Amino acid sequence: MRHAFADEIRITVRIDASELEIIIKDNGVGFNNHPKEQSNGLGRNNLRERMNEIEGTIEWTDESDKGCTVRIRVHLMDNSSKRK
């Protein structure tokens, strides 16, 4: 929220038998209104790498001056495939 200049944030968590989904939405300025070095910084790359490690996905959508949405999806392990 510090860089986004947002005063509102909404977090939605959905989980079912096969997937965890987390959606984070704010009403800030969006990525396009930041200097290039901030919007393409290491934070986003680190998040992508971490999601790749757990075979998940992360997506950013941005509406200039209307905020940003981050959607994280992770496939959950099938309990029947666990070793006994």
Biopython code that builds the backbone (N, CA, C, O; Angstrom):
import numpy as np
from Bio.PDB.StructureBuilder import StructureBuilder

atoms = [
    (1, "MET", "N", (0.815, -1.180, 0.000)),
    (1, "MET", "CA", (0.000, 0.000, 0.000)),
    (1, "MET", "C", (0.865, 1.253, 0.000)),
    (1, "MET", "O", (0.425, 2.323, -0.420)),
    (2, "ARG", "N", (2.071, 1.114, 0.465)),
    (2, "ARG", "CA", (2.958, 2.273, 0.535)),
    (2, "ARG", "C", (3.231, 2.839, -0.853)),
    (2, "ARG", "O", (3.111, 4.048, -1.053)),
    (3, "HIS", "N", (3.592, 2.000, -1.810)),
    (3, "HIS", "CA", (3.916, 2.475, -3.148)),
    (3, "HIS", "C", (2.666, 2.719, -3.986)),
    (3, "HIS", "O", (2.698, 3.499, -4.937)),
    (4, "ALA", "N", (1.587, 2.069, -3.644)),
    (4, "ALA", "CA", (0.358, 2.176, -4.435)),
    (4, "ALA", "C", (-0.448, 3.421, -4.091)),
    (4, "ALA", "O", (-1.308, 3.840, -4.865)),
    (5, "PHE", "N", (-0.172, 4.015, -2.933)),
    (5, "PHE", "CA", (-0.968, 5.142, -2.446)),
    (5, "PHE", "C", (-2.443, 4.755, -2.344)),
    (5, "PHE", "O", (-3.331, 5.563, -2.618)),
    (6, "ALA", "N", (-2.683, 3.524, -1.950)),
    (6, "ALA", "CA", (-4.053, 3.016, -1.803)),
    (6, "ALA", "C", (-4.563, 3.292, -0.396)),
    (6, "ALA", "O", (-3.794, 3.317, 0.566)),
    (7, "ASP", "N", (-5.857, 3.495, -0.293)),
    (7, "ASP", "CA", (-6.454, 3.611, 1.031)),
    (7, "ASP", "C", (-7.455, 2.478, 1.286)),
    (7, "ASP", "O", (-8.112, 2.439, 2.326)),
    (8, "GLU", "N", (-7.557, 1.579, 0.341)),
    (8, "GLU", "CA", (-8.434, 0.423, 0.499)),
    (8, "GLU", "C", (-7.808, -0.787, -0.192)),
    (8, "GLU", "O", (-7.258, -0.679, -1.288)),
    (9, "ILE", "N", (-7.903, -1.921, 0.461)),
    (9, "ILE", "CA", (-7.394, -3.167, -0.116)),
    (9, "ILE", "C", (-8.400, -4.266, 0.207)),
    (9, "ILE", "O", (-8.947, -4.323, 1.308)),
    (10, "ARG", "N", (-8.633, -5.141, -0.778)),
    (10, "ARG", "CA", (-9.551, -6.268, -0.581)),
    (10, "ARG", "C", (-8.784, -7.556, -0.879)),
    (10, "ARG", "O", (-8.125, -7.674, -1.913)),
    (11, "ILE", "N", (-8.877, -8.511, 0.032)),
    (11, "ILE", "CA", (-8.220, -9.807, -0.131)),
    (11, "ILE", "C", (-9.299, -10.883, -0.124)),
    (11, "ILE", "O", (-10.108, -10.971, 0.799)),
    (12, "THR", "N", (-9.290, -11.696, -1.171)),
    (12, "THR", "CA", (-10.237, -12.797, -1.294)),
    (12, "THR", "C", (-9.447, -14.090, -1.359)),
    (12, "THR", "O", (-8.497, -14.199, -2.134)),
    (13, "VAL", "N", (-9.828, -15.061, -0.560)),
    (13, "VAL", "CA", (-9.181, -16.371, -0.560)),
    (13, "VAL", "C", (-10.238, -17.405, -0.902)),
    (13, "VAL", "O", (-11.296, -17.458, -0.275)),
    (14, "ARG", "N", (-9.944, -18.226, -1.903)),
    (14, "ARG", "CA", (-10.849, -19.294, -2.310)),
    (14, "ARG", "C", (-10.059, -20.588, -2.322)),
    (14, "ARG", "O", (-8.943, -20.637, -2.838)),
    (15, "ILE", "N", (-10.628, -21.619, -1.763)),
    (15, "ILE", "CA", (-9.962, -22.910, -1.756)),
    (15, "ILE", "C", (-11.004, -23.974, -2.064)),
    (15, "ILE", "O", (-12.115, -23.947, -1.535)),
    (16, "ASP", "N", (-10.630, -24.904, -2.923)),
    (16, "ASP", "CA", (-11.489, -26.050, -3.175)),
    (16, "ASP", "C", (-10.608, -27.291, -3.188)),
    (16, "ASP", "O", (-9.454, -27.235, -2.763)),
    (17, "ALA", "N", (-11.125, -28.381, -3.657)),
    (17, "ALA", "CA", (-10.396, -29.649, -3.591)),
    (17, "ALA", "C", (-9.094, -29.635, -4.376)),
    (17, "ALA", "O", (-8.178, -30.395, -4.061)),
    (18, "SER", "N", (-8.995, -28.784, -5.394)),
    (18, "SER", "CA", (-7.810, -28.855, -6.244)),
    (18, "SER", "C", (-6.995, -27.572, -6.330)),
    (18, "SER", "O", (-5.879, -27.600, -6.851)),
    (19, "GLU", "N", (-7.517, -26.433, -5.831)),
    (19, "GLU", "CA", (-6.820, -25.177, -6.061)),
    (19, "GLU", "C", (-7.029, -24.182, -4.927)),
    (19, "GLU", "O", (-8.103, -24.091, -4.331)),
    (20, "LEU", "N", (-5.956, -23.439, -4.653)),
    (20, "LEU", "CA", (-6.005, -22.294, -3.762)),
    (20, "LEU", "C", (-5.858, -21.057, -4.639)),
    (20, "LEU", "O", (-4.956, -20.985, -5.473)),
    (21, "GLU", "N", (-6.744, -20.088, -4.448)),
    (21, "GLU", "CA", (-6.664, -18.843, -5.201)),
    (21, "GLU", "C", (-6.737, -17.676, -4.223)),
    (21, "GLU", "O", (-7.613, -17.626, -3.359)),
    (22, "ILE", "N", (-5.809, -16.742, -4.372)),
    (22, "ILE", "CA", (-5.786, -15.542, -3.551)),
    (22, "ILE", "C", (-5.831, -14.349, -4.497)),
    (22, "ILE", "O", (-5.024, -14.246, -5.420)),
    (23, "ILE", "N", (-6.780, -13.454, -4.259)),
    (23, "ILE", "CA", (-6.913, -12.253, -5.082)),
    (23, "ILE", "C", (-6.750, -11.049, -4.165)),
    (23, "ILE", "O", (-7.441, -10.919, -3.155)),
    (24, "ILE", "N", (-5.824, -10.171, -4.536)),
    (24, "ILE", "CA", (-5.548, -8.958, -3.768)),
    (24, "ILE", "C", (-5.816, -7.775, -4.690)),
    (24, "ILE", "O", (-5.199, -7.661, -5.749)),
    (25, "LYS", "N", (-6.714, -6.913, -4.301)),
    (25, "LYS", "CA", (-7.088, -5.763, -5.134)),
    (25, "LYS", "C", (-7.009, -4.498, -4.294)),
    (25, "LYS", "O", (-7.469, -4.465, -3.152)),
    (26, "ASP", "N", (-6.417, -3.451, -4.876)),
    (26, "ASP", "CA", (-6.373, -2.167, -4.180)),
    (26, "ASP", "C", (-6.932, -1.066, -5.075)),
    (26, "ASP", "O", (-7.214, -1.284, -6.253)),
    (27, "ASN", "N", (-7.083, 0.102, -4.499)),
    (27, "ASN", "CA", (-7.592, 1.246, -5.255)),
    (27, "ASN", "C", (-6.506, 2.308, -5.442)),
    (27, "ASN", "O", (-6.791, 3.505, -5.483)),
    (28, "GLY", "N", (-5.279, 1.856, -5.552)),
    (28, "GLY", "CA", (-4.144, 2.769, -5.681)),
    (28, "GLY", "C", (-3.933, 3.277, -7.096)),
    (28, "GLY", "O", (-4.830, 3.225, -7.937)),
    (29, "VAL", "N", (-2.729, 3.767, -7.337)),
    (29, "VAL", "CA", (-2.413, 4.404, -8.617)),
    (29, "VAL", "C", (-2.062, 3.404, -9.713)),
    (29, "VAL", "O", (-2.020, 3.774, -10.886)),
    (30, "GLY", "N", (-1.812, 2.156, -9.359)),
    (30, "GLY", "CA", (-1.444, 1.158, -10.366)),
    (30, "GLY", "C", (0.040, 1.189, -10.676)),
    (30, "GLY", "O", (0.748, 2.123, -10.298)),
    (31, "PHE", "N", (0.505, 0.156, -11.371)),
    (31, "PHE", "CA", (1.926, 0.046, -11.704)),
    (31, "PHE", "C", (2.359, 1.044, -12.760)),
    (31, "PHE", "O", (3.496, 1.515, -12.729)),
    (32, "ASN", "N", (1.488, 1.375, -13.685)),
    (32, "ASN", "CA", (1.873, 2.244, -14.798)),
    (32, "ASN", "C", (2.204, 3.663, -14.371)),
    (32, "ASN", "O", (2.803, 4.408, -15.146)),
    (33, "ASN", "N", (1.834, 4.055, -13.172)),
    (33, "ASN", "CA", (2.128, 5.399, -12.684)),
    (33, "ASN", "C", (3.369, 5.457, -11.817)),
    (33, "ASN", "O", (3.624, 6.474, -11.172)),
    (34, "HIS", "N", (4.151, 4.375, -11.790)),
    (34, "HIS", "CA", (5.397, 4.337, -11.031)),
    (34, "HIS", "C", (6.576, 4.494, -11.983)),
    (34, "HIS", "O", (6.494, 4.132, -13.157)),
    (35, "PRO", "N", (7.674, 5.039, -11.463)),
    (35, "PRO", "CA", (8.895, 5.039, -12.283)),
    (35, "PRO", "C", (9.272, 3.616, -12.675)),
    (35, "PRO", "O", (8.975, 2.668, -11.948)),
    (36, "LYS", "N", (9.918, 3.468, -13.811)),
    (36, "LYS", "CA", (10.243, 2.145, -14.346)),
    (36, "LYS", "C", (10.996, 1.278, -13.350)),
    (36, "LYS", "O", (10.713, 0.084, -13.252)),
    (37, "GLU", "N", (11.944, 1.835, -12.611)),
    (37, "GLU", "CA", (12.731, 1.023, -11.691)),
    (37, "GLU", "C", (11.881, 0.431, -10.569)),
    (37, "GLU", "O", (12.241, -0.608, -10.015)),
    (38, "GLN", "N", (10.769, 1.065, -10.224)),
    (38, "GLN", "CA", (9.901, 0.499, -9.195)),
    (38, "GLN", "C", (8.998, -0.579, -9.764)),
    (38, "GLN", "O", (8.824, -1.628, -9.144)),
    (39, "SER", "N", (8.425, -0.342, -10.926)),
    (39, "SER", "CA", (7.442, -1.280, -11.461)),
    (39, "SER", "C", (8.084, -2.553, -11.985)),
    (39, "SER", "O", (7.410, -3.579, -12.076)),
    (40, "ASN", "N", (9.354, -2.522, -12.330)),
    (40, "ASN", "CA", (10.034, -3.713, -12.829)),
    (40, "ASN", "C", (11.093, -4.193, -11.832)),
    (40, "ASN", "O", (12.104, -4.774, -12.225)),
    (41, "GLY", "N", (10.861, -3.955, -10.581)),
    (41, "GLY", "CA", (11.843, -4.272, -9.555)),
    (41, "GLY", "C", (11.945, -5.755, -9.258)),
    (41, "GLY", "O", (11.275, -6.586, -9.873)),
    (42, "LEU", "N", (12.798, -6.059, -8.302)),
    (42, "LEU", "CA", (13.048, -7.447, -7.932)),
    (42, "LEU", "C", (11.860, -8.110, -7.251)),
    (42, "LEU", "O", (11.730, -9.333, -7.306)),
    (43, "GLY", "N", (11.003, -7.346, -6.620)),
    (43, "GLY", "CA", (9.876, -7.923, -5.902)),
    (43, "GLY", "C", (8.986, -8.783, -6.783)),
    (43, "GLY", "O", (8.638, -9.903, -6.410)),
    (44, "ARG", "N", (8.620, -8.273, -7.938)),
    (44, "ARG", "CA", (7.760, -9.037, -8.849)),
    (44, "ARG", "C", (8.492, -10.255, -9.393)),
    (44, "ARG", "O", (7.904, -11.330, -9.514)),
    (45, "ASN", "N", (9.761, -10.098, -9.720)),
    (45, "ASN", "CA", (10.536, -11.246, -10.215)),
    (45, "ASN", "C", (10.672, -12.319, -9.143)),
    (45, "ASN", "O", (10.573, -13.510, -9.439)),
    (46, "ASN", "N", (10.897, -11.904, -7.900)),
    (46, "ASN", "CA", (10.995, -12.869, -6.802)),
    (46, "ASN", "C", (9.686, -13.619, -6.617)),
    (46, "ASN", "O", (9.690, -14.829, -6.387)),
    (47, "LEU", "N", (8.575, -12.918, -6.715)),
    (47, "LEU", "CA", (7.272, -13.583, -6.597)),
    (47, "LEU", "C", (7.067, -14.603, -7.720)),
    (47, "LEU", "O", (6.582, -15.707, -7.473)),
    (48, "ARG", "N", (7.427, -14.243, -8.932)),
    (48, "ARG", "CA", (7.314, -15.191, -10.061)),
    (48, "ARG", "C", (8.151, -16.437, -9.815)),
    (48, "ARG", "O", (7.683, -17.555, -10.031)),
    (49, "GLU", "N", (9.385, -16.250, -9.365)),
    (49, "GLU", "CA", (10.275, -17.388, -9.091)),
    (49, "GLU", "C", (9.700, -18.292, -8.009)),
    (49, "GLU", "O", (9.732, -19.515, -8.138)),
    (50, "ARG", "N", (9.182, -17.702, -6.956)),
    (50, "ARG", "CA", (8.609, -18.504, -5.869)),
    (50, "ARG", "C", (7.381, -19.274, -6.338)),
    (50, "ARG", "O", (7.180, -20.425, -5.950)),
    (51, "MET", "N", (6.570, -18.648, -7.162)),
    (51, "MET", "CA", (5.390, -19.338, -7.681)),
    (51, "MET", "C", (5.803, -20.486, -8.607)),
    (51, "MET", "O", (5.176, -21.546, -8.596)),
    (52, "ASN", "N", (6.837, -20.282, -9.394)),
    (52, "ASN", "CA", (7.341, -21.362, -10.255)),
    (52, "ASN", "C", (7.828, -22.550, -9.433)),
    (52, "ASN", "O", (7.633, -23.701, -9.822)),
    (53, "GLU", "N", (8.458, -22.270, -8.302)),
    (53, "GLU", "CA", (8.965, -23.346, -7.438)),
    (53, "GLU", "C", (7.842, -24.246, -6.925)),
    (53, "GLU", "O", (8.051, -25.442, -6.721)),
    (54, "ILE", "N", (6.660, -23.682, -6.716)),
    (54, "ILE", "CA", (5.542, -24.483, -6.209)),
    (54, "ILE", "C", (4.500, -24.758, -7.304)),
    (54, "ILE", "O", (3.369, -25.155, -7.024)),
    (55, "GLU", "N", (4.913, -24.538, -8.544)),
    (55, "GLU", "CA", (4.066, -24.780, -9.721)),
    (55, "GLU", "C", (2.755, -24.010, -9.653)),
    (55, "GLU", "O", (1.694, -24.523, -10.009)),
    (56, "GLY", "N", (2.849, -22.773, -9.192)),
    (56, "GLY", "CA", (1.696, -21.886, -9.140)),
    (56, "GLY", "C", (1.816, -20.800, -10.187)),
    (56, "GLY", "O", (2.799, -20.742, -10.926)),
    (57, "THR", "N", (0.808, -19.936, -10.248)),
    (57, "THR", "CA", (0.839, -18.809, -11.183)),
    (57, "THR", "C", (0.541, -17.528, -10.415)),
    (57, "THR", "O", (-0.117, -17.539, -9.374)),
    (58, "ILE", "N", (1.042, -16.430, -10.958)),
    (58, "ILE", "CA", (0.738, -15.116, -10.417)),
    (58, "ILE", "C", (0.521, -14.185, -11.597)),
    (58, "ILE", "O", (1.292, -14.188, -12.556)),
    (59, "GLU", "N", (-0.536, -13.389, -11.514)),
    (59, "GLU", "CA", (-0.871, -12.454, -12.589)),
    (59, "GLU", "C", (-1.141, -11.083, -11.981)),
    (59, "GLU", "O", (-1.737, -10.980, -10.909)),
    (60, "TRP", "N", (-0.703, -10.042, -12.663)),
    (60, "TRP", "CA", (-0.985, -8.675, -12.267)),
    (60, "TRP", "C", (-1.835, -8.030, -13.344)),
    (60, "TRP", "O", (-1.526, -8.140, -14.530)),
    (61, "THR", "N", (-2.889, -7.369, -12.948)),
    (61, "THR", "CA", (-3.636, -6.523, -13.864)),
    (61, "THR", "C", (-3.682, -5.138, -13.253)),
    (61, "THR", "O", (-3.733, -4.980, -12.033)),
    (62, "ASP", "N", (-3.663, -4.155, -14.104)),
    (62, "ASP", "CA", (-3.474, -2.792, -13.654)),
    (62, "ASP", "C", (-4.413, -1.877, -14.427)),
    (62, "ASP", "O", (-4.482, -1.938, -15.654)),
    (63, "GLU", "N", (-5.126, -1.041, -13.711)),
    (63, "GLU", "CA", (-5.920, 0.011, -14.328)),
    (63, "GLU", "C", (-5.388, 1.335, -13.792)),
    (63, "GLU", "O", (-5.517, 1.634, -12.605)),
    (64, "SER", "N", (-4.796, 2.111, -14.668)),
    (64, "SER", "CA", (-4.170, 3.355, -14.264)),
    (64, "SER", "C", (-5.136, 4.205, -13.432)),
    (64, "SER", "O", (-6.264, 4.474, -13.846)),
    (65, "ASP", "N", (-4.674, 4.614, -12.270)),
    (65, "ASP", "CA", (-5.430, 5.420, -11.306)),
    (65, "ASP", "C", (-6.683, 4.731, -10.759)),
    (65, "ASP", "O", (-7.500, 5.373, -10.099)),
    (66, "LYS", "N", (-6.842, 3.431, -11.029)),
    (66, "LYS", "CA", (-7.978, 2.686, -10.478)),
    (66, "LYS", "C", (-7.527, 1.505, -9.647)),
    (66, "LYS", "O", (-8.356, 0.820, -9.047)),
    (67, "GLY", "N", (-6.230, 1.252, -9.600)),
    (67, "GLY", "CA", (-5.723, 0.196, -8.745)),
    (67, "GLY", "C", (-5.161, -0.985, -9.501)),
    (67, "GLY", "O", (-5.077, -0.997, -10.729)),
    (68, "CYS", "N", (-4.783, -1.967, -8.726)),
    (68, "CYS", "CA", (-4.105, -3.150, -9.238)),
    (68, "CYS", "C", (-4.762, -4.377, -8.625)),
    (68, "CYS", "O", (-5.260, -4.341, -7.499)),
    (69, "THR", "N", (-4.752, -5.463, -9.390)),
    (69, "THR", "CA", (-5.224, -6.743, -8.888)),
    (69, "THR", "C", (-4.117, -7.765, -9.075)),
    (69, "THR", "O", (-3.540, -7.872, -10.157)),
    (70, "VAL", "N", (-3.823, -8.514, -8.026)),
    (70, "VAL", "CA", (-2.853, -9.605, -8.088)),
    (70, "VAL", "C", (-3.630, -10.891, -7.824)),
    (70, "VAL", "O", (-4.342, -11.009, -6.827)),
    (71, "ARG", "N", (-3.479, -11.857, -8.742)),
    (71, "ARG", "CA", (-4.177, -13.140, -8.619)),
    (71, "ARG", "C", (-3.130, -14.250, -8.536)),
    (71, "ARG", "O", (-2.300, -14.412, -9.431)),
    (72, "ILE", "N", (-3.188, -15.005, -7.442)),
    (72, "ILE", "CA", (-2.258, -16.113, -7.198)),
    (72, "ILE", "C", (-3.065, -17.403, -7.215)),
    (72, "ILE", "O", (-4.104, -17.511, -6.563)),
    (73, "ARG", "N", (-2.571, -18.385, -7.973)),
    (73, "ARG", "CA", (-3.229, -19.694, -8.019)),
    (73, "ARG", "C", (-2.189, -20.782, -7.776)),
    (73, "ARG", "O", (-1.099, -20.771, -8.348)),
    (74, "VAL", "N", (-2.562, -21.722, -6.909)),
    (74, "VAL", "CA", (-1.684, -22.847, -6.598)),
    (74, "VAL", "C", (-2.517, -24.117, -6.630)),
    (74, "VAL", "O", (-3.548, -24.217, -5.965)),
    (75, "HIS", "N", (-2.056, -25.084, -7.412)),
    (75, "HIS", "CA", (-2.715, -26.385, -7.453)),
    (75, "HIS", "C", (-2.394, -27.120, -6.162)),
    (75, "HIS", "O", (-1.238, -27.175, -5.742)),
    (76, "LEU", "N", (-3.414, -27.681, -5.538)),
    (76, "LEU", "CA", (-3.224, -28.402, -4.284)),
    (76, "LEU", "C", (-2.937, -29.867, -4.550)),
    (76, "LEU", "O", (-3.473, -30.461, -5.485)),
    (77, "MET", "N", (-2.084, -30.437, -3.716)),
    (77, "MET", "CA", (-1.710, -31.824, -3.863)),
    (77, "MET", "C", (-2.916, -32.722, -3.570)),
    (77, "MET", "O", (-3.665, -32.488, -2.621)),
    (78, "ASP", "N", (-3.079, -33.712, -4.369)),
    (78, "ASP", "CA", (-4.123, -34.710, -4.163)),
    (78, "ASP", "C", (-3.723, -35.590, -2.985)),
    (78, "ASP", "O", (-2.677, -36.238, -3.032)),
    (79, "ASN", "N", (-4.527, -35.624, -1.940)),
    (79, "ASN", "CA", (-4.202, -36.410, -0.748)),
    (79, "ASN", "C", (-4.034, -37.886, -1.053)),
    (79, "ASN", "O", (-3.289, -38.572, -0.353)),
    (80, "SER", "N", (-4.703, -38.394, -2.073)),
    (80, "SER", "CA", (-4.590, -39.813, -2.394)),
    (80, "SER", "C", (-3.227, -40.178, -2.968)),
    (80, "SER", "O", (-2.868, -41.354, -3.021)),
    (81, "SER", "N", (-2.463, -39.165, -3.400)),
    (81, "SER", "CA", (-1.152, -39.448, -3.969)),
    (81, "SER", "C", (-0.028, -39.366, -2.937)),
    (81, "SER", "O", (1.131, -39.599, -3.281)),
    (82, "LYS", "N", (-0.344, -39.040, -1.680)),
    (82, "LYS", "CA", (0.679, -38.966, -0.638)),
    (82, "LYS", "C", (1.233, -40.356, -0.343)),
    (82, "LYS", "O", (0.520, -41.357, -0.409)),
    (83, "ARG", "N", (2.502, -40.390, -0.023)),
    (83, "ARG", "CA", (3.120, -41.657, 0.376)),
    (83, "ARG", "C", (2.667, -42.049, 1.774)),
    (83, "ARG", "O", (2.440, -41.193, 2.629)),
    (84, "LYS", "N", (2.541, -43.328, 1.991)),
    (84, "LYS", "CA", (2.139, -43.821, 3.319)),
    (84, "LYS", "C", (3.346, -44.284, 4.084)),
    (84, "LYS", "O", (3.220, -44.734, 5.223)),
]
sb = StructureBuilder()
sb.init_structure("model")
sb.init_model(0)
sb.init_chain("A")
sb.init_seg("    ")
for serial, (resi, resn, name, xyz) in enumerate(atoms, 1):
    if name == "N":
        sb.init_residue(resn, " ", resi, " ")
    sb.init_atom(name, np.array(xyz, "f"), 0.0, 1.0, " ", f" {name:<3s}", serial, name[0])
structure = sb.get_structure()
